[in-house]
Amino acid sequence: MDRVLDSPSDSVHLYLDDEFCYMLLKFTNEELNRRREAKIIADTHYNRDFDLIGLKAAVGLLILIGVMSGKRESLEQMWSEGTGRPKLRSTMLLKRFKTFLGTGRVDDKSTRSARQQNDKLAAIREMFNSFVDKCHTLYEPLLFVCIDETLVSFRGPLIVRVYIPSKPDRYGIKVWSLCDCGTNYMYVSNMQVYLGKQGNSPEQKLG
């Protein structure tokens, strides 16, 4: 059934719904508490637990930064009073946002090592599968679709990071997806992250 939405935030909420937000809130605050107890971070105003409003603000900032930032522009530049974005500064202090970046979690870290024995994507698997399901159920594709290979740029330490010299960013996470040719919408009956070897056998013929 078609749905009429009143605002862009309503559209975002279809994908990042309450279930996702509460999961992110629970595991992020657990990680904050773990780090405070281990004295990895100080128990300060910037490192206090998040509430739901603050957490949604942090997620919104991530989306805004993806839209507004220039390539290789630092957070300090984006929050700068001289050359930065007032909307970012008025939403959240930079130190608080960095706390979210360092502690944001969508899984139970205490069981992650065991789950990673069988799934290299264990740290985000539940969130990833939920997003895939939403992409599939919330949109009806047009006549033509195609299989797309995307390299999501990322240079940090990550077990599934790949190097593809022919791509502009070269380093990142390779994702296969089914896309609508008319709108570029990622219509996901199945979206798959390239994980390299699972056991002794490399993944092949994903497309």
Phi, psi and omega in degrees: 000135179292146179235139177258123182253144186269340185206161176302325180296327176296323178294316179298321184293337176297327182264316178256076189274186183298323179300316178296314184298317180291325176295315178296319179297314182299308186283332175293315179292327174298319179292321176300313180297318179300317182288325177294316181295327180274002180063023176286325174232153179281152178277080184242177178303322183285338185251018177287166178298151175275148166259176187296321181294314179296323180293317178296325177296319180295318178296319177299322177296321177302317179294315180299317180297321178298328180276320192265334191282149171276163181297130179062024174279130184282161176298322179300321178292320181291331179266358183297139178290335182277313186236005186272197183251115180304326182297325179291313182296325183283344181273316185201142174295145183300319180298322179291320179295321177295327174300316178298316180299325183277339187236356180300126183221149176234021176209167179280109185294334182292338180249003187295317183303318179295318181292329180289345176298329181246353184210109181292342181260021187302326184296335181231011189301314182297315179295318181299312180296323178296318179294318178301314179299319181293317178302325182285321188271341187265002184210141175253118186290163175280198190292323187245136175230161178216158176271129185240139173254120183240137173255109178278114187300128177197131183242004179281175178290123183200132186294334182258009178291140180236166177239118179234100187297338181281347180273151180302319182267345173065314181253140176165201182250122181271128184233133172259136180208160176260122188237148176283123182293332183280325186242352185068010179294139179276092179273104195256094165281334171202122173242136187226131173273135178288121186252003182071223180281131170247103190080233181257359186244126175288151176289138182222157174052043181293319179299000000 
